Amino acid sequence: MGGMAGCHGAGWRGRAAAVAVGFAILIAIGSPQSAAALEPAAYAIEKIFYGSGWSTDPAWGNRRQLALLNLTLESSSAYPDNGSFERFSQIFVEFSIPADATGPANGPGLRIRFSYYVSAQCVGLDASSCPIGPNTTATSQDVLELEIQRLLEFHDLDGDGAYDPGEPIARAISYARPESPFAALFPFGDSFTHLVLPFAWNVTGPGTSIALGALFANDTLLDALNGFRITVGDGTPVNLTLDAYLFPRPSTYKGIPLTPDRLKLDLYIGHHSGFAENGTSIALEMRLTSTQHAWSSTSNASAESLSTSSAAASAFFSWDSNATVDGASASVRSTIVSPNENETLVYLAYPRGEVIWHDPVLGLGPASEGAPADAEVPATGGLALWVGLAVAVIALVAIGIWFGRRRSRRLPEQPESDTQDGTPK
């Protein structure tokens, strides 16, 4: 896409760029982390695209419901002696689910596609102070997919609380063929109140219908926007709802500190139709893929995580070791299977219950120390990340945007997070 190519390289100074609006909201984000910084990073949002609708999957041919976010943001951290660490990022997030149960059984299910480009540089810092190590500049890009494939009701034969592949399955609900799917996007202001945003474009054509809007720096609506809630799932025979929250400024939600490059995920499983058999447990089967990097796993007493590491950023999917099952805290047991270094299957198992809530997070973190130089991806290759995502609409809509001088933005106060029962106000 033209906008992707135009944002690479020195990129975060003033520039002109053509942006082709496709299946996404583009968010450029900077989130440097360093104990040596004099103060927390200052964030500046350049633009946010958002949209929802449906499109035909080019690989599988079935129609999928979509909710999209695309944000462009930059940040800077001040260091002693006038040094600084600056980071420019673009993040494209697509949430989708098949629009009906007529698709192929082995097709993709409930899917989050998380694409990013990060360019980082140290100015006036030596290698010992630079968060990205001896290389004072670095770029990273990748396309990640988190797909919820099936909800399993299984018999835990060994009683360890986890789902082990091969254990008897009483019922498997495939999200490649959902019975009552939904996908929607809800912008909100203070205290999670609904915020009306403009949708300036209707992208329609063979196999595509998407309503799109955009906000730019210094827009009063951008000042009023506290975040987006994206809801996607399937209501029958078991209600599986995934609520994803994206905050365009540093915020705390449900006690979890979040930056604009992290999605807070609320998973809800409600067994309104009951269970297929007695004595069973529940597990979600998920698939994580990366086009560029290998996955590695880490855990502690309170959480587990899978992550990829590159020169300028680390992408991760993490989850709390406890969930709320029928109102009480319960352990979550995970099983991780890696068919190859770029693909990982994750089974999150929960005790039997009518109502289950769980709190994962998906997003970007600081680059790991000592990331190898060959992990960098040349900035000129960024366009390849987006071609497959926007091929159905790239010829339908294009807009020209002049980016002015670099802007600084005041961070607003953090929004209220949630009520005592854990639901947004």
N, C-alpha and C positions, 0 to 999 in steps of 0.2 A: 504494500500500500504506500502511496506517495508520502503520507504523513509519517510513516515509520522511518522511511529513509531520511526524511528531512530533519528528524529529531536526533540523529546519531552524531557522533563526533563531538565537537566543541559544544554544540547543541543548546546549552542552557543559556547562552547569551541571546540577544535579540536576533530574530531570523524570520524569513518568510517560508512557508511550507504549505503544500497541498495535502489535505487530509481526506482520504476516502473513507466514508463512514460505512462500516461493515457490522459484523455480529458482535459489537462490544461497546463497553465504556472504556475509554483510554485514560489511565491514571498514571502520570509521571510522578514518582515518589522518591524522596531521599530520606533515608533513616540511618545516618551514621551512629555508631555506638563506640564510645571510647572513654575510659576513665580519666584520660588526660585532658579532655575537653574542658573549657572554662565554664560552660553552661550547656543546658540541653540544646539539641539541634533546633534551628529555626526552619520551619516548613513554609513553602510557598506553592500554592496550587495554580497552575497555568490554565488547565481546562479539564472538564469532565464531560464525557459523552455517556448517555444512558439510553436504554431502549428495551422493548419487549415485543413479542410477536411469535412467529413461527417460520420455519424454513425447512426445506427438504434436505436431509442428510445426503451429501454427494456420494458417500461410500456405500450406504445401505439403502438409500432410496425412500426411506420412510420419513414422514413429516415429524418434526420435533418442535415442542414449545420451548421458547427461549426467553431469558431475561439477561440483560447485558450491562456491563459497566466497563468504562475505559477512562482512566485518569492519568493526567500528566502532572508531576510534582517534582520539586527540587528542594534540597535542604543544605544547610551549611552549619558546621560546628566550629566555633572559634577556639584557638589554641594559644598558648603563651607566645610572646614575641611575634604577634601578628600572623601566626600560622593558621591554617584552616583546613578542614576536610569537607569536601563538597561532593554531593551525590545527586545525580539526575536519573530518574527512573520512569519507565512507562509500564503500566500494568493493564492487561486486557483480561477480563473475567467473563466467561460465558457459562451460564447455568442452563441446562436443557434436560428434557425427558421426552421419550416418544409420545406423540400426541394421541395414540390409541394402541390397542392390543393386536394390531394386524402386522406388525413388523417381524423381522426374522428373530427366531428364538435366541440366536447367538449374537444379536446386535448389541450396541451399547445401551446401558441403562440410564440411571439418573447420573448425570455427568457434570462436573465442574472442570472447565478448561481454564487454566491459569497460565497466561503467557507474560513474560516480563523481559525487559531490557534495562540494564543498570550500567551506568557509567560513573566511575568514582575517580577522584583525584585528590592528592595531598598538595597543598600550596604552602611552601615555607616550612615543611616538616622533614626531619631526617627519618631514616628507616626505623629507628627505635620508637618513634612517636606516631608514625603513619599507621592507621588501622589496617591498611592493606599490605603492610610489609615493605620489603625493599623496592617493589615496583610502585612508584608514586602515582601511576595511573593504571586503571584496570577496567575492563568491560566484561559483562556476563549477560547471557540470554538463554532462555530455555522455554519449552512448552511442557507444562505439567498437566496431567489429567488425574483427577480423583473421581472414580466411578463407583457408585453403589450398584452392584450387580444383582444381589439377591438378599432377601430376608429368609433366614433358615430357622425352622423349628426342629430341634434335633434332640436326640437322646445322648446325654453325657455319660457314656459307658464307664469311663474311668473315674468319674466324680471329681475331676480337677477344676471344673467350672469353665474350661475352655472348650471351643470347638476344634476337634482334631479331624482333618480331612479323612473321610472313611467312616466316621461315626454315623449311625442311622439317622436319616432325615425324614421326619414325619410330614413336613410340608415345606416347599420352597416356592417363594413368590418372586418371580423374575421381573425386574424393572425394565427389561427390554420389551415387555408386553404389559404395560400397566393398564388397569381397568378404568381408573378415573384420575388421570394425571392432571397436574396443574403447575403453572409457573407464572410468577408475577413479581413486579418490582414496586416498592413503596418507599418514596423519599419521605424523610421526617425532619422536623425542626426540634425546638426545645421540648423536653419531656416526652419525646417520641410521638408528638402530635403530627398528623399528616400534613405534608407540605406540597402544595400544588406547583409543579414545574411544567414549563412549556415543552411540547413535543413539536418540533419545527418541520420534521420530515417524515413522510410515509413512504417507505421503500417497498414497492410492490413489483411483482413480476412473476414469471413462471417459477413456482415452488418457493416463493418468498413473500412474506408480509410482515414488516417490522416498522414500528413507530419509534422514532429517534428524537432525542433532544440534546442540548448542550448548554453548559455554563462556562463562563470564562472569568479570568481574574478581574477583580473590581466589580463584578456583578453583585447587586444587592441580594439576589437570591442565593448566591454562593455563600455570602456571609450568613444567611439565615439557615442554610442547610447543615444539619448536624449528622446526617448519615443516610444510608440506604438499607432497607431490609429487603432481601430477595427470598421469596418463598417458593419452593419447588418440592414436589412429592407426588404421592399416589394415595387416594383415600379408601380404596377397596382392594381386597377384603380386610387388610390391616392398614390403619392410617400411619403412613410414614411421611413425616413432614420435616424438611430441612429448611431452617431459617438461617440465612447468612447475613451478617451485619458488617457493613463497611463504613468506617468513620473517616472523613476526610482530614481530621486533625487528631492529634494525640488525645486519647480518651480512655476511660476505664469503664468496662461493662462486666457486670457480674463478678467484680473483683479482679478482672483480668486486664492489665494494661495493654492497650492496643495502639498501633500506629497505622497510618493509611495504607500500608502495604500488607496488612494482615486481615483476614476474614475470620470473624468469630462465628462459629457454626453451632446452632442449637438443633440437636437431633431429637425428634419426638416419635415414639412408637406407641400406638394405641390399639389394643386388641379388641376392637368393637365387635368382631365376629367370633370371638372366642378362640380356643386352641384346637388343633386337629386331634391331638392325643394327650393323655395324661402323662405327668412326670417329665415333661420336656423343658428345654431351655431355648433361649433366643440368641441368634447371632446374625450380624450384618457381614456380608461378604463384599469387600471393597478391592478395587484394583488401582494401584498407583503406577503411573508411567512418567518417564522423563525422556526427552529426545536427546539430551546432551550429557547427562551425568548419572553416576551410579547412586543408589540409595544405601544409606547406612542407618542402623537403629541404635537408640540410646534409651535408657529408662532410669527412673529413680523411684523413691517411695510414693510419690504423688502423681507422676505422669510418665507417659511414654512418647517417643517421637521417632519419626523417620525423616531423614533430611538428605539433601544433596548439597555439595559444596563446590564453589567455583571462586574465581579470583576476586570478584566484586560483591558477591552476595551468596547467601545460603538459603535455599528454599526448604520449607519443612511442613509436615503434617503432624500435629501433636494432639494427644487426648488425655483427659484426666483419668486416673486409675480408678475413680469411683463415679458411679452414675446414681441418679435418683430413681428408684423402682418402687412404685406404689407409695410414694411419699417418704421413703427411707433410703439412706445411703447404702449402696451395695457395690461390691468389687466388680470391676470390669476386667475380664481375662482376654488377652490377645494371643493370636497365633499368626505368625508372620512367615510367609513362604515366598521365596524369591526364585522364580523360574530362570531369570537372567538378571544382569546387573542394572538394567534400565526398567525392569518391571517387578512389582512386588504385590503379592496378594495379602490382604490384612483381614483377619476375622476377629471382630469384636463381639465377645459373648457376654450376655447379661443373664442374671437370674430370671426365672419365670415371673412375669408380672403383667398386670393389665395396662399400666402406664409407665413408660420409661423415658427419662430425659438424660441426655448426655451432652458434653460441652467440648468438642474438638476446636482446633484453630489451624488454619491453613494460611501460609504467607511467606514473607521474606524476612531474613535476619541478617546480621552482619556477617561479612565473609570470615571464614575460619582462618586463624593465624597460619601463616605459612602455606596458603593455597598455592599450588604449583602454577608457574607462569604459563604453562601450556594449557591451563584450564580456560584461558581467555579466549573469547570468540571475536574475531574482527568485527568492528562496527558495521562494515559494509555488508555483512551477511544478515543483518536484522530483518530485512524484508522477507526472507524465506519463512520466518516464523508466522507471518500473517497471511500469506497467500492462501493457504488451505482453509483458513478460518473465514475469509471474506469473499471467496470466489463467486458465490451466488449473487452478491450485491455490489461488488466493487465497481461494476460498470454502470450502476444505477444512480449512485449519489456520489458527488465529489464537491467539496467546498474549499475555497481558498481562505487562508487565515494569515494575517500578519501578526507575528508575535512582537510586542514592543519591548521596551527595555526591561531588564530584570526587576521584578517587584518583590518587595518584602511584605509579609502579612503578619498581623497581630494574631496570636493564638487566643481564641475565645476560652471562656471557662469551660471545664469539662461538663458534658451533659449528665443529668441524673441517669443512673444505670438501669435499675429495675426495682420492682416491688418486692415485698417480703416473700411472695410465693415464687419468685424467680421469673415472672413474665414481665415484658416491657409495659411501662405505663401507657 
